[in-house]
Amino acid sequence: MSNKATDYDVLIIGGGVVGTALLYTLSKYTDIRKLGLIEKYSDFGLVNSASTKNSQTLHFGDIETNYTLDKAKSVKRMSDMVMKYLEHEKQSDNDLMLFTKYSKMVLAVGRKQVEDLSKRFTTFSQLFPNLRMIKRDEIGKIEPRVVEGRNPDQEILALVTEDGYTVDFKRLCHSFVENARKENPDINILLDTRLVKIVKNKDHFTVRTDKGEFHATTVVIAAGGHSLMIAKSMGYGKNLSILSMAGSFYTAPKVLNGKVYTIQVAKLPFAAIHGDPEVHDENVTRFGPTAKPIFQLERHNGSTFFEYWKTFGLGINPIISLFKIIFDKVLFRYILVNVLYDLPFIGKRMFIKQIRMIVPSVKLNELKYAKGIGGTRPQIVNNTTRKLEMGEAKLIGDKIIFNITPSPGASTCLGNAYSDTIALMGFLDNRYKFNKEAFEKDLM
Ligand SMILES: Cc1cc2nc3c(=O)[nH]c(=O)nc-3n(C[C@H](O)[C@H](O)[C@H](O)COP(=O)(O)OP(=O)(O)OC[C@H]3O[C@@H](n4cnc5c(N)ncnc54)[C@H](O)[C@@H]3O)c2cc1C
């Protein structure tokens, strides 16, 4: 079935925080009217953007010690957009509960980490003027349980800020959609509708779904790990594969007042273990995420097993890359230990050693494996360089964009929407206008 009413200038596939941020940006800051969004589930933000699936953190790069200064500058620019959006929404309606603000710190333990962190502060404090370097006494005032029970001879140091935005990214999806609808009541949103295939014709795409066929001039795929599967079905991204890195969490009754991060291993594109208060319940502290490879594109969804292998690619090339990546000494050990963290009995006893770097006096009976919590990060494997890439990837094709979004994909959703909007204007031969000035005034 194809019907004129379902023709789109821009059709977005995926109703997570990346797809809905783009819907909002196009509705509010451009004059494109024929907009649509297709989501296979019955609601927005049910996959990695759900608050149960990610660490709920707005990453700026101030306490993520594996970010270079350039990476931090780029992530900060985009997270600032989300921060401004959140603050603006809070001002208009305090009951929205899109986020909670706590203190956040990165903690160095031991002489080497303390030296490295204090050097880092010299450079990073210029980009993050609210960041302060604090010693044991002040750490203990802000986070008593970080100091309680710790060997007094162990050196510790922290960088702290009050800007610990803890975000419910699923609610953020809803907020983007509601505001998009206010700007453009004609946008067409199809929930419970699964994209099956896209075919590129001369001047438009035929988009086949389980609810019928649609035509669109341009398409943006914001389907997380599935974006690469769809890209490959259209001949794009053939040199890429995905390492699907599931993250699990343990919870404890409130042992921290705010977020406490540990120092990251530079080689790894995954966040080091951290402790965070739940976005809607400060009385629960969540520790994690762990990182173990799974052969699924969606966590806790066995039906994505075959889709994972389609995305991975079945040739010898991705297998060589995978072996080369996994058999790196640092990564191999890291992955092995992380697989064990998910096991009953032994997992908790091993993981508690990591948590004790943050809260030395935490007791085994305070900790609980958070069943069903944690999504999976589609980390990009580059089969040409045979390397694991950091962060998100974007493939730009002929009037089509594919966004593949491991962490910090939720923090950068509006920055991503900004650059997609610029590309879309070109795809549409500049027949429409992107009011960049208004976007920048509101959000940058
Ligand atoms: C353990 C963990 C911790 C993380 N912590 C953080 C964090 O603290 N901060 C941060 O910024 N980021 C974090 N991330 C990353 C963040 O969660 C993701 O980058 C972000 O949610 C990606 O949003 P998205 O919209 O691209 O993907 P998703 O939220 O996964 O949305 C994709 C959507 O596409 C839909 N879809 C897929 N296929 C189809 C199809 N065929 N037809 C129709 N619809 C389809 C899905 O149903 C889904 O709704 C974390 C991730 C994990 C796993």
The ligand as an ORCA input file, in Angstrom:
! r2SCAN-3c Opt
* xyz 0 1
  C      25.184      0.051     29.638
  C      25.059      1.338     28.881
  C      25.319      2.543     29.520
  C      25.216      3.754     28.818
  N      25.355      4.910     29.488
  C      25.219      6.085     28.833
  C      25.277      7.309     29.529
  O      25.400      7.334     30.757
  N      25.192      8.453     28.821
  C      25.038      8.453     27.456
  O      24.988      9.526     26.860
  N      24.921      7.311     26.777
  C      24.986      6.125     27.434
  N      24.827      4.956     26.757
  C      24.573      5.005     25.325
  C      23.136      5.419     25.039
  O      22.245      4.638     25.789
  C      22.860      5.271     23.556
  O      23.906      5.881     22.816
  C      21.555      5.954     23.146
  O      20.491      5.522     23.944
  C      21.303      5.635     21.678
  O      20.064      6.153     21.313
  P      19.427      5.688     19.933
  O      18.195      6.440     19.747
  O      20.457      5.746     18.865
  O      19.192      4.115     20.134
  P      17.999      3.368     20.873
  O      17.576      4.051     22.098
  O      18.439      1.951     20.983
  O      16.819      3.517     19.826
  C      16.821      2.873     18.581
  C      15.379      2.671     18.205
  O      15.316      2.128     16.888
  C      14.237      1.213     16.867
  N      14.401      0.291     15.753
  C      15.417     -0.584     15.537
  N      15.200     -1.300     14.421
  C      14.017     -0.846     13.900
  C      13.246     -1.213     12.754
  N      13.640     -2.191     11.915
  N      12.087     -0.555     12.524
  C      11.661      0.434     13.363
  N      12.350      0.800     14.479
  C      13.509      0.161     14.742
  C      14.328      0.522     18.224
  O      13.145     -0.124     18.581
  C      14.688      1.672     19.131
  O      13.563      2.281     19.721
  C      24.892      3.734     27.438
  C      24.608      2.529     26.804
  C      24.664      1.341     27.524
  C      24.299      0.061     26.847
*
